[in-house]
C-alpha cells in the first residue's frame, strides 16, 4: 500500500513537472496579432521606454467579453493585466491584484505545477519607516518563470508574473541603451 501511494505521488509530481508554465493561455513568444485575434478590444501601444509594445487590460474593462478572461485569474480579479513584447514576441505578462489574493494564487499554482522552485523573504522598509517581509515565490521550468510577489509597490497589492527566463536581462539591456541614447542628448 505504501509503495502504491509513493508511486501515485511520483506520477503526479512528474506530470506537474512536465507541464509547461503558462497563465491564462498566454503563450510566451506569441505575437501581438495572436493576442489581438483573441481579444480585439485590447489596448496596445508603443511605450517611450522599455518593451517595443505593451498591451493592457484594466479592471474597468471587466464587462467587455473579449478581455474579461484576462482579468479573472483563478477566481481572483486582476486590476491591471499587462503584456510586454520584444521583437513582436510576448516576453512577459503581469497581473496586478489585491494582496489578499496571494495565498489563493500560491495554492492554485502549487496544485497545477507542484512545489515552487524557490521561496524567499525580502526585507522591505517603506517611506514611513515601517518594515515588513515581502514573500516572493517562484516556479521556473523550460525557460519560463512564474513569480508571485506578495507586496508589489504597496502593501495592498501583489503581482503575478509569467515571463521568459531572459526577459529581465533583455529589459536591463534595453534600459542601458535608452539611457545612453538619452545621455547623448544632454
Backbone as a chain_set.jsonl record, in Angstrom:
{"seq": "XXXXXXXXXXXXXXXXXXXXXXXXXXXXXXXXXXXXXXXXXXXXXXXXXXXXXXXXXXXXXXXXXXXXXXXXXXXXXXXXXXXXXXXXXXXXXXXXXXXXXXXXXXXXXXXXXXXXXXXXXXXXXXXXXXXXXXXXXXXXXXXXXXXXXXXXXXXXXXXXXXXXXXXXXXXXXXXXXXXXXXXXXX", "coords": {"N": [[0.829, -1.196, 0.0], [1.918, 1.231, 0.815], [3.876, 1.567, -1.141], [2.26, 1.894, -3.39], [1.005, 4.361, -2.874], [3.272, 6.014, -2.83], [4.12, 5.66, -5.476], [1.973, 6.79, -6.9], [2.16, 9.436, -5.988], [4.662, 10.127, -7.073], [4.06, 9.928, -9.812], [2.132, 11.983, -10.105], [3.714, 14.157, -9.381], [5.648, 14.037, -11.435], [4.008, 14.52, -13.635], [3.191, 17.159, -13.08], [5.695, 18.428, -13.249], [6.258, 18.126, -15.923], [4.458, 19.692, -17.278], [4.262, 22.648, -19.17], [5.009, 25.957, -18.029], [2.472, 28.294, -17.843], [0.047, 30.95, -18.049], [-3.347, 31.809, -18.143], [-3.707, 30.898, -20.79], [-1.818, 32.303, -22.224], [0.794, 32.415, -24.399], [4.156, 32.523, -24.199], [6.239, 34.149, -26.482], [4.375, 34.329, -28.491], [2.94, 36.468, -31.018], [1.795, 39.917, -31.057], [-0.412, 40.047, -32.695], [-1.625, 37.554, -32.378], [-2.671, 37.727, -29.787], [-4.38, 39.918, -30.198], [-6.178, 38.811, -32.029], [-7.627, 37.045, -30.44], [-8.544, 38.785, -28.534], [-9.922, 41.377, -29.462], [-10.489, 44.037, -28.564], [-8.455, 44.846, -26.945], [-6.082, 47.125, -25.542], [-3.244, 48.386, -27.013], [0.055, 49.733, -27.279], [3.006, 51.662, -28.168], [5.383, 52.081, -25.891], [7.353, 54.828, -24.542], [9.704, 54.069, -23.268], [11.389, 50.958, -22.495], [9.753, 47.935, -23.322], [9.068, 46.977, -26.81], [6.359, 46.968, -27.5], [3.323, 47.305, -25.636], [0.573, 45.85, -24.145], [-2.52, 46.348, -22.538], [-5.035, 45.586, -20.085], [-7.584, 46.831, -18.17], [-9.301, 46.783, -14.965], [-11.708, 48.103, -15.267], [-12.514, 47.267, -17.722], [-13.793, 44.967, -17.315], [-16.366, 44.059, -17.976], [-16.262, 43.692, -20.667], [-16.616, 41.367, -23.024], [-14.554, 40.094, -24.641], [-12.139, 40.55, -23.353], [-12.457, 40.001, -20.706], [-11.682, 37.484, -19.662], [-8.949, 37.777, -19.338], [-8.717, 39.146, -17.029], [-9.849, 37.701, -14.956], [-8.375, 35.672, -12.825], [-7.962, 32.635, -11.814], [-10.307, 32.881, -10.306], [-9.854, 35.169, -8.902], [-9.686, 38.732, -9.208], [-7.848, 40.629, -11.495], [-6.538, 43.857, -11.339], [-5.126, 45.151, -13.209], [-3.916, 43.907, -16.167], [-1.05, 43.231, -17.941], [0.835, 42.972, -20.969], [3.984, 42.414, -22.285], [6.036, 43.099, -25.055], [8.848, 42.155, -26.991], [10.575, 42.49, -29.966], [8.263, 41.716, -31.39], [7.335, 39.533, -29.906], [5.719, 37.943, -27.241], [6.995, 38.492, -24.112], [6.585, 38.812, -21.442], [3.991, 38.693, -19.011], [1.861, 40.323, -16.772], [-0.092, 40.38, -13.771], [-1.832, 42.422, -11.773], [-2.94, 42.508, -8.597], [-5.087, 42.598, -5.654], [-3.426, 42.288, -2.492], [-4.534, 40.382, -0.855], [-5.073, 38.235, -2.466], [-2.848, 36.666, -2.637], [-2.353, 34.208, -1.125], [-4.289, 32.491, -2.246], [-3.426, 32.429, -4.953], [-0.924, 31.167, -4.688], [-1.728, 28.666, -3.705], [-3.255, 27.7, -5.888], [-1.294, 27.619, -7.915], [0.506, 25.769, -6.808], [-1.13, 23.506, -6.871], [-1.446, 23.184, -9.635], [1.23, 23.146, -10.694], [2.876, 21.913, -8.851], [5.339, 21.86, -6.139], [6.98, 25.042, -5.478], [9.904, 26.348, -7.206], [11.562, 28.08, -5.871], [11.49, 30.005, -2.823], [11.472, 33.043, -1.188], [12.065, 35.462, 1.347], [12.053, 38.873, 1.383], [13.388, 41.52, 3.077], [11.76, 44.626, 3.557], [11.432, 48.163, 3.637], [9.214, 50.782, 4.018], [8.541, 54.214, 2.931], [7.641, 55.49, 5.19], [8.938, 54.277, 7.184], [8.1, 51.826, 8.124], [8.69, 48.378, 8.553], [8.681, 45.28, 6.841], [8.198, 41.897, 5.659], [8.603, 40.839, 2.402], [7.212, 38.344, 0.573], [8.345, 36.216, -1.966], [7.555, 33.972, -4.381], [8.504, 31.403, -6.57], [8.248, 29.629, -9.648], [10.139, 27.816, -11.894], [10.83, 26.696, -15.106], [11.811, 25.116, -18.103], [12.798, 27.468, -19.476], [10.952, 29.354, -18.71], [9.289, 31.422, -16.307], [7.237, 31.665, -13.478], [6.214, 33.98, -11.195], [5.3, 35.034, -7.977], [4.69, 37.817, -6.182], [4.257, 38.983, -3.014], [3.847, 41.619, -1.921], [3.58, 44.202, -3.991], [4.918, 47.11, -4.877], [3.194, 48.374, -3.061], [1.578, 47.793, 0.121], [-0.972, 46.853, -0.263], [-1.236, 45.478, -2.63], [-0.459, 42.764, -4.869], [1.705, 40.977, -7.193], [1.443, 38.899, -9.963], [3.382, 37.132, -12.167], [4.289, 36.036, -15.412], [7.0, 35.096, -17.292], [9.699, 35.063, -19.724], [12.799, 33.381, -19.132], [14.943, 34.99, -19.806], [13.944, 37.556, -19.889], [14.241, 39.717, -17.997], [16.967, 40.339, -18.29], [17.013, 41.19, -20.962], [15.372, 43.453, -20.739], [16.908, 45.043, -18.988], [19.175, 45.467, -20.585], [17.988, 46.901, -22.678], [17.165, 49.185, -21.252], [19.672, 50.259, -20.542], [20.666, 50.911, -23.084], [18.777, 52.846, -23.844], [19.253, 54.773, -21.883], [21.858, 55.579, -22.558], [21.357, 56.66, -25.079], [19.637, 58.778, -24.384], [21.352, 60.22, -22.713], [23.183, 61.167, -24.532], [21.835, 63.246, -25.578], [22.167, 65.324, -23.874]], "CA": [[0.0, 0.0, 0.0], [2.816, 2.367, 0.906], [4.512, 1.703, -2.464], [1.242, 2.407, -4.3], [0.859, 5.793, -2.585], [4.502, 6.652, -3.282], [4.103, 5.641, -6.943], [0.992, 7.791, -7.344], [2.742, 10.748, -5.698], [5.713, 10.36, -8.059], [3.421, 10.17, -11.108], [1.544, 13.322, -10.06], [4.836, 15.089, -9.381], [6.232, 14.016, -12.779], [3.055, 15.188, -14.528], [3.308, 18.595, -12.802], [6.99, 18.901, -13.727], [6.28, 18.077, -17.382], [3.557, 20.703, -17.827], [4.948, 23.938, -19.338], [4.452, 27.053, -17.245], [1.675, 29.262, -18.591], [-1.074, 31.558, -17.338], [-4.431, 32.349, -18.966], [-3.461, 30.505, -22.183], [-0.884, 33.22, -22.869], [1.992, 31.673, -24.777], [5.334, 33.357, -24.388], [6.726, 34.018, -27.855], [3.312, 34.679, -29.432], [2.953, 37.847, -31.495], [0.68, 40.757, -30.632], [-1.564, 39.704, -33.536], [-2.287, 36.387, -31.777], [-3.454, 38.254, -28.662], [-5.443, 40.763, -30.756], [-7.184, 37.951, -32.669], [-8.473, 36.509, -29.373], [-9.033, 39.897, -27.705], [-9.863, 42.515, -30.389], [-10.601, 45.379, -27.965], [-7.321, 45.108, -26.052], [-5.384, 48.378, -25.833], [-1.807, 48.188, -27.18], [0.749, 50.945, -27.691], [4.472, 51.623, -28.122], [5.805, 52.991, -24.817], [8.58, 55.581, -24.811], [10.831, 53.291, -22.75], [11.125, 49.56, -22.165], [9.465, 46.995, -24.408], [8.639, 47.554, -28.082], [4.909, 47.143, -27.432], [2.711, 46.99, -24.358], [-0.88, 45.715, -24.216], [-3.061, 46.404, -21.18], [-6.46, 45.432, -19.817], [-7.861, 47.352, -16.836], [-10.48, 46.21, -14.327], [-12.914, 48.754, -15.799], [-12.883, 46.517, -18.928], [-14.282, 43.685, -16.808], [-17.606, 43.644, -18.639], [-16.028, 43.559, -22.102], [-16.498, 39.913, -23.13], [-13.34, 39.527, -25.236], [-10.966, 40.721, -22.487], [-12.798, 39.645, -19.322], [-10.922, 36.312, -19.207], [-7.59, 38.18, -18.968], [-8.792, 39.761, -15.705], [-10.237, 36.679, -13.985], [-7.223, 34.775, -12.66], [-8.268, 31.658, -10.77], [-11.384, 33.375, -9.447], [-9.447, 36.463, -8.338], [-9.701, 39.734, -10.269], [-6.675, 41.469, -11.735], [-6.89, 45.257, -11.573], [-4.416, 45.516, -14.438], [-3.176, 42.825, -16.818], [-0.17, 43.837, -18.944], [1.639, 42.058, -21.779], [5.161, 43.117, -22.776], [6.563, 42.49, -26.277], [10.136, 42.497, -27.587], [10.691, 41.884, -31.302], [6.946, 41.153, -31.687], [7.12, 38.272, -29.18], [5.339, 38.125, -25.844], [8.086, 38.111, -23.216], [6.172, 38.895, -20.042], [2.61, 39.069, -18.716], [1.712, 40.575, -15.343], [-1.449, 40.506, -13.242], [-1.73, 43.254, -10.578], [-4.144, 42.18, -7.819], [-5.042, 42.882, -4.22], [-2.503, 41.378, -1.799], [-5.311, 39.294, -0.276], [-5.107, 37.138, -3.436], [-1.555, 35.969, -2.62], [-2.49, 32.829, -0.644], [-5.062, 31.756, -3.251], [-2.584, 32.21, -6.132], [0.086, 30.156, -4.332], [-2.413, 27.368, -3.627], [-3.608, 27.281, -7.247], [-0.069, 27.277, -8.642], [1.003, 24.501, -6.24], [-1.998, 22.444, -7.387], [-1.204, 22.994, -11.064], [2.628, 22.921, -11.054], [3.649, 21.275, -7.787], [6.022, 22.807, -5.251], [7.745, 26.08, -6.171], [11.344, 26.185, -7.37], [12.196, 28.837, -4.793], [10.698, 30.915, -1.997], [12.34, 33.863, -0.365], [11.508, 36.623, 2.014], [12.92, 40.026, 1.187], [13.011, 42.593, 3.995], [11.432, 45.881, 2.881], [11.043, 49.273, 4.511], [8.541, 51.806, 3.222], [8.99, 55.595, 3.167], [7.251, 55.903, 6.537], [9.803, 53.572, 8.124], [7.56, 50.513, 8.501], [9.438, 47.256, 7.991], [7.909, 44.058, 6.67], [8.83, 40.886, 4.822], [7.913, 40.606, 1.137], [7.392, 36.964, 0.133], [8.397, 36.017, -3.415], [7.504, 32.533, -4.658], [8.835, 31.264, -7.988], [8.319, 28.354, -10.363], [10.948, 28.003, -13.096], [10.887, 25.453, -15.88], [11.833, 25.231, -19.558], [12.989, 28.833, -19.959], [9.819, 30.184, -18.278], [9.208, 31.696, -14.87], [6.046, 32.256, -12.868], [6.631, 34.567, -9.931], [4.232, 35.679, -7.212], [5.27, 38.75, -5.214], [3.168, 39.299, -2.081], [3.602, 43.065, -1.863], [4.198, 44.839, -5.158], [4.853, 48.568, -4.843], [2.465, 48.827, -1.867], [1.12, 46.68, 0.951], [-2.313, 46.413, -0.634], [-1.247, 44.836, -3.948], [0.504, 41.721, -5.218], [1.931, 40.842, -8.626], [1.631, 37.571, -10.53], [4.126, 37.369, -13.405], [4.779, 34.974, -16.282], [8.0, 35.717, -18.171], [10.786, 34.221, -20.193], [13.929, 33.431, -18.206], [15.872, 36.06, -20.187], [13.233, 38.826, -20.034], [14.824, 40.784, -17.175], [18.249, 40.726, -18.9], [16.67, 41.977, -22.161], [14.863, 44.75, -20.297], [18.035, 45.808, -18.45], [19.986, 45.868, -21.743], [17.228, 47.953, -23.357], [17.219, 50.396, -20.423], [21.027, 50.826, -20.682], [20.734, 51.519, -24.422], [17.951, 54.053, -23.827], [19.943, 55.765, -21.042], [22.974, 56.107, -23.364], [20.755, 57.486, -26.13], [19.154, 59.999, -23.757], [22.504, 60.96, -22.201], [23.81, 61.828, -25.672], [21.055, 64.45, -25.865], [22.47, 66.357, -22.873]], "C": [[0.874, 1.26, 0.0], [3.487, 2.633, -0.446], [3.52, 2.282, -3.48], [1.078, 3.919, -4.115], [2.089, 6.55, -3.074], [4.549, 6.727, -4.807], [3.142, 6.681, -7.5], [1.543, 9.189, -7.127], [3.83, 11.088, -6.715], [5.127, 10.641, -9.441], [2.81, 11.563, -11.166], [2.646, 14.37, -10.125], [5.468, 15.17, -10.767], [5.308, 14.719, -13.769], [3.121, 16.699, -14.335], [4.589, 19.154, -13.394], [7.042, 18.959, -15.247], [5.422, 19.184, -18.008], [4.286, 22.04, -17.963], [4.236, 25.031, -18.538], [3.713, 28.028, -18.162], [0.586, 29.819, -17.685], [-2.078, 32.058, -18.373], [-4.263, 32.041, -20.453], [-2.613, 31.514, -22.942], [0.393, 32.435, -23.153], [3.142, 32.634, -25.025], [5.883, 33.091, -25.787], [5.665, 34.327, -28.894], [3.421, 36.15, -29.833], [1.747, 38.609, -30.935], [-0.578, 40.417, -31.429], [-2.334, 38.51, -32.974], [-3.18, 36.837, -30.625], [-4.636, 39.071, -29.2], [-6.54, 39.937, -31.429], [-8.157, 37.407, -31.618], [-9.157, 37.617, -28.57], [-8.996, 41.194, -28.52], [-9.91, 43.896, -29.74], [-9.442, 45.712, -27.03], [-6.588, 46.373, -26.495], [-3.877, 48.113, -25.874], [-1.186, 49.491, -27.67], [2.254, 50.716, -27.617], [4.926, 52.6, -27.034], [7.117, 53.696, -25.173], [9.807, 54.793, -24.377], [10.409, 51.851, -22.532], [10.826, 48.713, -23.381], [9.051, 47.716, -25.692], [7.155, 47.884, -28.06], [4.42, 46.708, -26.064], [1.203, 46.929, -24.577], [-1.411, 45.646, -22.795], [-4.571, 46.212, -21.164], [-6.682, 45.878, -18.376], [-9.147, 46.745, -16.288], [-11.771, 46.862, -14.83], [-13.393, 48.066, -17.084], [-13.519, 45.17, -18.578], [-15.53, 43.176, -17.519], [-17.482, 43.572, -20.158], [-15.72, 42.091, -22.36], [-15.165, 39.397, -23.666], [-12.088, 39.707, -24.371], [-11.209, 40.297, -21.04], [-11.951, 38.477, -18.803], [-9.476, 36.651, -18.854], [-7.547, 38.825, -17.579], [-9.142, 38.758, -14.61], [-9.12, 35.64, -13.913], [-7.514, 33.832, -11.499], [-9.346, 32.122, -9.811], [-11.056, 34.675, -8.734], [-9.374, 37.466, -9.487], [-8.415, 40.54, -10.313], [-7.165, 42.893, -11.984], [-6.262, 45.757, -12.871], [-3.662, 44.288, -14.933], [-2.374, 43.472, -17.934], [0.623, 42.76, -19.665], [2.74, 42.856, -22.459], [5.765, 42.362, -23.958], [7.937, 43.042, -26.631], [10.193, 41.783, -28.923], [9.42, 41.129, -31.684], [6.711, 39.777, -31.062], [6.772, 38.594, -27.736], [6.462, 37.609, -24.954], [7.674, 38.087, -21.755], [4.701, 39.282, -19.965], [2.505, 39.243, -17.207], [0.246, 40.778, -14.989], [-1.328, 41.187, -11.879], [-3.023, 43.101, -9.793], [-3.993, 42.635, -6.376], [-4.185, 41.852, -3.507], [-3.231, 40.244, -1.091], [-5.41, 38.079, -1.192], [-3.869, 36.254, -3.367], [-1.705, 34.495, -2.231], [-3.231, 31.963, -1.652], [-4.207, 31.45, -4.481], [-1.531, 31.134, -5.865], [-0.559, 28.772, -4.311], [-2.75, 26.845, -5.024], [-2.379, 26.855, -8.044], [0.562, 25.99, -8.113], [0.18, 23.323, -6.769], [-1.663, 22.14, -8.844], [0.229, 22.56, -11.379], [3.474, 22.23, -9.988], [4.367, 22.315, -6.945], [6.837, 23.841, -6.036], [9.229, 25.731, -6.245], [12.084, 26.91, -6.249], [11.178, 29.713, -4.076], [11.683, 31.745, -1.214], [11.569, 35.01, 0.236], [12.509, 37.757, 1.89], [12.485, 41.114, 2.164], [12.842, 43.911, 3.241], [11.098, 46.925, 3.941], [10.395, 50.339, 3.639], [9.03, 53.204, 3.61], [8.632, 56.11, 4.548], [8.081, 55.199, 7.604], [9.3, 52.204, 8.558], [8.356, 49.413, 7.791], [8.531, 46.032, 7.918], [8.677, 43.113, 5.753], [7.98, 40.684, 3.572], [8.229, 39.183, 0.678], [7.36, 36.906, -1.385], [8.519, 34.521, -3.658], [7.64, 32.358, -6.161], [8.805, 29.816, -8.445], [9.134, 28.634, -11.619], [11.109, 26.666, -13.807], [10.933, 25.79, -17.368], [11.958, 26.644, -20.092], [11.863, 29.786, -19.603], [9.812, 30.314, -16.762], [7.81, 32.205, -14.543], [6.49, 32.727, -11.486], [5.437, 35.25, -9.276], [4.904, 36.517, -6.13], [4.14, 39.259, -4.323], [2.837, 40.787, -2.045], [4.34, 43.715, -3.028], [3.896, 46.33, -5.131], [4.098, 49.132, -3.64], [1.935, 47.609, -1.123], [-0.224, 46.108, 0.505], [-2.369, 45.636, -1.947], [-0.141, 43.804, -4.112], [0.652, 41.68, -6.737], [2.159, 39.374, -8.965], [2.246, 37.787, -11.898], [4.455, 36.059, -14.104], [5.774, 35.643, -17.215], [9.007, 34.688, -18.656], [11.95, 34.392, -19.223], [14.889, 34.573, -18.535], [15.209, 37.439, -20.286], [13.904, 39.956, -19.251], [16.152, 41.268, -17.756], [18.003, 41.567, -20.153], [16.215, 43.373, -21.776], [16.007, 45.627, -19.767], [18.927, 46.322, -19.589], [19.298, 47.014, -22.488], [17.305, 49.263, -22.572], [18.597, 51.055, -20.496], [21.173, 51.537, -22.024], [19.96, 52.829, -24.448], [18.612, 55.155, -23.001], [21.111, 56.387, -21.809], [22.435, 57.05, -24.433], [20.3, 58.827, -25.547], [20.303, 60.848, -23.225], [23.207, 61.723, -23.339], [23.086, 63.114, -26.034], [21.344, 65.59, -24.881], [23.321, 67.46, -23.46]], "O": [[0.602, 2.221, -0.719], [3.647, 3.786, -0.847], [3.907, 3.076, -4.337], [1.019, 4.664, -5.093], [1.958, 7.618, -3.671], [4.968, 7.74, -5.368], [3.464, 7.376, -8.464], [1.405, 10.046, -8.0], [3.909, 12.229, -7.171], [5.635, 11.497, -10.165], [2.953, 12.257, -12.173], [2.522, 15.36, -10.845], [5.793, 16.263, -11.23], [5.78, 15.438, -14.65], [3.109, 17.446, -15.313], [4.579, 20.237, -13.979], [7.794, 19.757, -15.806], [5.651, 19.565, -19.156], [4.867, 22.526, -16.993], [3.013, 25.018, -18.397], [4.275, 28.52, -19.14], [0.249, 29.215, -16.666], [-1.69, 32.665, -19.371], [-4.645, 32.856, -21.293], [-2.678, 31.578, -24.169], [0.994, 31.862, -22.244], [3.102, 33.451, -25.944], [5.978, 31.941, -26.217], [5.992, 34.563, -30.057], [3.934, 36.971, -29.073], [0.807, 38.013, -30.409], [-1.686, 40.49, -30.899], [-3.559, 38.458, -33.081], [-4.316, 36.378, -30.502], [-5.759, 38.934, -28.716], [-7.708, 40.325, -31.401], [-9.359, 37.317, -31.867], [-10.225, 37.404, -27.996], [-8.123, 42.031, -28.292], [-9.407, 44.853, -30.329], [-9.453, 46.762, -26.388], [-6.49, 46.653, -27.69], [-3.298, 47.668, -24.883], [-1.824, 50.259, -28.389], [2.718, 49.712, -27.077], [4.863, 53.813, -27.23], [7.888, 53.214, -26.003], [10.841, 54.841, -25.043], [9.222, 51.554, -22.4], [11.56, 48.76, -24.368], [8.727, 48.904, -25.674], [6.736, 48.938, -28.537], [5.024, 45.854, -25.415], [0.62, 47.859, -25.134], [-0.834, 44.971, -21.942], [-5.284, 46.611, -22.086], [-6.04, 45.361, -17.461], [-9.982, 46.252, -17.046], [-12.824, 46.224, -14.816], [-14.538, 48.252, -17.495], [-13.749, 44.339, -19.456], [-15.717, 41.966, -17.643], [-18.482, 43.408, -20.857], [-14.662, 41.61, -21.954], [-14.681, 38.365, -23.201], [-11.069, 39.07, -24.639], [-10.274, 40.24, -20.241], [-11.545, 38.474, -17.641], [-8.831, 35.886, -18.138], [-6.47, 39.026, -17.019], [-8.765, 38.951, -13.454], [-8.946, 34.833, -14.827], [-7.332, 34.194, -10.337], [-9.306, 31.792, -8.626], [-11.905, 35.225, -8.031], [-9.039, 37.098, -10.612], [-7.955, 41.063, -9.298], [-8.101, 43.105, -12.755], [-6.785, 46.652, -13.536], [-2.865, 43.703, -14.2], [-2.93, 44.176, -18.777], [1.034, 41.766, -19.066], [2.47, 43.853, -23.129], [5.982, 41.152, -23.889], [8.162, 44.251, -26.578], [9.89, 40.593, -29.004], [9.489, 40.031, -32.237], [5.98, 38.955, -31.614], [7.433, 39.405, -27.088], [6.837, 36.439, -25.027], [8.314, 37.437, -20.928], [4.222, 40.096, -20.755], [3.001, 38.411, -16.447], [-0.545, 41.277, -15.79], [-0.788, 40.606, -10.938], [-4.085, 43.512, -10.26], [-2.905, 43.01, -5.938], [-4.203, 40.674, -3.864], [-2.608, 39.237, -0.754], [-5.792, 37.0, -0.741], [-3.846, 35.189, -3.983], [-1.221, 33.622, -2.951], [-2.841, 30.82, -1.888], [-4.253, 30.334, -5.0], [-1.277, 30.287, -6.722], [0.005, 27.815, -4.842], [-2.549, 25.663, -5.305], [-2.414, 25.856, -8.762], [1.097, 25.202, -8.892], [0.731, 22.266, -7.077], [-1.603, 20.977, -9.242], [0.435, 21.7, -12.236], [4.662, 21.989, -10.201], [4.056, 23.505, -7.015], [7.326, 23.55, -7.128], [9.739, 24.933, -5.459], [13.095, 26.426, -5.741], [10.156, 30.105, -4.638], [12.629, 31.211, -0.635], [10.557, 35.463, -0.3], [13.677, 37.61, 2.253], [11.35, 41.586, 2.1], [13.666, 44.269, 2.399], [10.553, 46.609, 4.998], [10.969, 50.751, 2.631], [9.845, 53.347, 4.522], [9.244, 57.062, 5.033], [7.945, 55.49, 8.793], [9.996, 51.492, 9.284], [8.652, 49.505, 6.6], [7.722, 45.783, 8.812], [9.682, 43.491, 5.15], [6.787, 40.395, 3.663], [9.388, 38.856, 0.423], [6.469, 37.47, -2.018], [9.465, 33.881, -3.199], [6.991, 33.058, -6.939], [9.26, 28.908, -7.749], [8.848, 29.593, -12.338], [11.468, 25.654, -13.205], [10.185, 26.646, -17.839], [11.291, 26.992, -21.066], [11.807, 30.9, -20.122], [10.27, 29.429, -16.04], [7.268, 33.063, -15.239], [7.068, 31.964, -10.711], [4.666, 35.951, -9.932], [5.603, 35.985, -5.267], [3.191, 39.882, -4.799], [1.669, 41.166, -2.13], [5.57, 43.77, -3.046], [2.758, 46.752, -5.338], [4.348, 50.27, -3.244], [1.855, 46.517, -1.687], [-0.567, 44.984, 0.871], [-3.442, 45.179, -2.34], [0.956, 43.947, -3.572], [-0.149, 42.258, -7.472], [2.967, 38.696, -8.33], [1.705, 38.538, -12.71], [4.854, 35.088, -13.462], [5.449, 36.639, -17.861], [9.15, 33.605, -18.088], [12.072, 35.429, -18.57], [15.577, 35.075, -17.646], [15.849, 38.395, -20.724], [14.112, 41.042, -19.794], [16.442, 42.464, -17.725], [18.707, 42.551, -20.384], [16.612, 44.359, -22.396], [16.062, 46.82, -20.066], [19.38, 47.467, -19.562], [19.948, 47.983, -22.881], [17.489, 50.329, -23.159], [18.688, 52.282, -20.51], [21.735, 52.63, -22.097], [20.431, 53.817, -25.012], [18.546, 56.329, -23.364], [21.333, 57.594, -21.719], [23.0, 58.119, -24.662], [20.543, 59.881, -26.135], [20.235, 62.075, -23.282], [23.758, 62.802, -23.118], [23.644, 63.976, -26.713], [20.823, 66.695, -25.039], [23.669, 68.41, -22.76]]}, "num_chains": 1, "name": "protein.A"}
